[in-house]
């Protein structure tokens, strides 16, 4: 008699949201996204201390690489936890974290520059100028959730670089 075939990895994995509280901790940035008011802003604020540590330890390129890695991780986790997401659930703030890290990677490690990058990122994340707003509406799933915030981070990074070049 032969043994029954073992289940494939895909069929043996838990259902979305089941048995993986660590995924929800990452997606909510250790609970920042569960705030009853302004979870995106709180998630962005929660990203700052970790960004500071990465920036101090690995430099701006290290922070940029961390942002890119978090983009991929966030995309995959969102697809796992919220399959077919066609909107950005408010409790998910890992997208804000990846986006603001991109903006912070372009400024010096100082409180005034971090505050400016934070403000620029939130401005573009809330305003959603073209093509951010278009992509936010038209791209679904984890990619769509992550993409608009990463673009807001790139817009903020561009303005920060211009400001750095213009200021003494």
N, C-alpha and C positions, 0 to 999 in steps of 0.2 A: 504494500500500500504506500502511496506517495503522500508526502506532507502537503497540506493546503498551501497554496502560494501566499507568500507574505504580502500584505497590502503595500501598494505603491506609496512613496513618500507623500504624494499629493492627497491620497485618500486617507492617510493616517493622520494628517495634520488637523488641528482643532478647527472648529468653525470660527468664522470671523468674530473677534472679540472674546472668544472663549479661551480661558486658560492662559492668557498672555497679558497680565496686568502691566508688565514692563513696556509693552508696546504702547499702551495708553499713557503711561508715564512719559515716554519719549514724545509722543504726539502732543500731549498737553504741556510739555516742558515742565515736568515734575509738578503738575497741577496748576500752573499759572493760567492755563486756558479754561480752568473751571471757575474763574472769578465771575461773579454775577454781573459786574460792570466792566466794560472795556477789556475783555480778555486778550485782544490783540496787542493793546498797549502794554498790559501787564506782562504778556509773554515776551514782548520786545525788551522791556526793562529787565526781565529775568535772564535774557540772553547776554546782557552787558557784563556781569562779573565773570562768566565763563569765557567770553570773548577776550576780556582783559587778560585772564590767565594764559590763554592760548597765544595771544599777541605777545605777551611778555616772554613766554617760553620759546615759541617757535617763530616769532616775527610775523610781519604782514602776510608773507606768502603762506606760512603755516595756517593762519586764520582763513585765508582764501581757500586753501585745500580743505580745511575743516568744513567750510561753508558748502563747497562742492560735494563733499562726502555726505553731509547732512541732507543736502538736496536729494541725493539718490536714496538715502535711507528713508527720508520722509515720504518720498514718492511711493516706495515699495510698501511701507507700513500703512499708508493711507489706503492703497489698493487692497491690502489685506484686511484692515479693520472696517473700512467703509466701502465695500465693493460697489463699483458703478457710481461713485459719488459724482453728482453733476453740480454740486455747489460746495462751498467751503464751510464745513461745520465749525461753528464758533469756538468750540472747545479745542480744536486742533490749532496749535500755534507754532509748531515746528517750522512751518513755512515762514513765519515772521522771523524766527531765529536765524534760519539760513539767509534770508534776505538782508537782515541788518548786519550779519557778520560780513557779507560782501562789502557793504558800505564802510564798516569799521576797518576793514583790511586796507583801505586807502588813506586812512588818517593816522597821524602820530598817536602814540599811546599817551594821551592827556585828556583830562576831564572836559575842557572846552571843546576839543575836536570830537570826542565821543558824544557829547551832548548835541553838537551840530549834526553829526552823522545820524544820530537817533532821530532828531527832528526832521531831517530831510527824508529819511526812510519812511517815517510815519506819514509825512505829507504825501509822498508818491503812492504809498500803500492805500491811503484813504481816497485820494483824488483819482487815482487810476487813469492818468492821461494815456492817449493812444500810444502804442497798441496794447498797453497793459489791460485796460478795460475790455477791449475786444477779446483778448485771449482769456480773460477771466470768465467771460460769458460763453465762449465757444469751445474751450478745451476742457474736457471732463476728466474724471478720475483723479488719481493722485498727482499726475503730471499737471493737470489744470490747477489744482489746489496750490501746488508748490510754485508753478511758473510765474504767476502774477507777482508774488512777493519777491522772487529772485530778480525779476525785471525792475521792480521798485527799488531793490537794493542796488542794481546796476545804474539806474538813473541817479540815485543818491550818491553813489560812488563817483559818477561823472561830474556832478556839481561840486562834490568835495575836492576832487582833483583840480578842477578849475579854480576853486577858492584857494587851495594851497599854492597854486602857481601865481595867483594874483596878489596874495598877501605876503608881506615880508617875513 
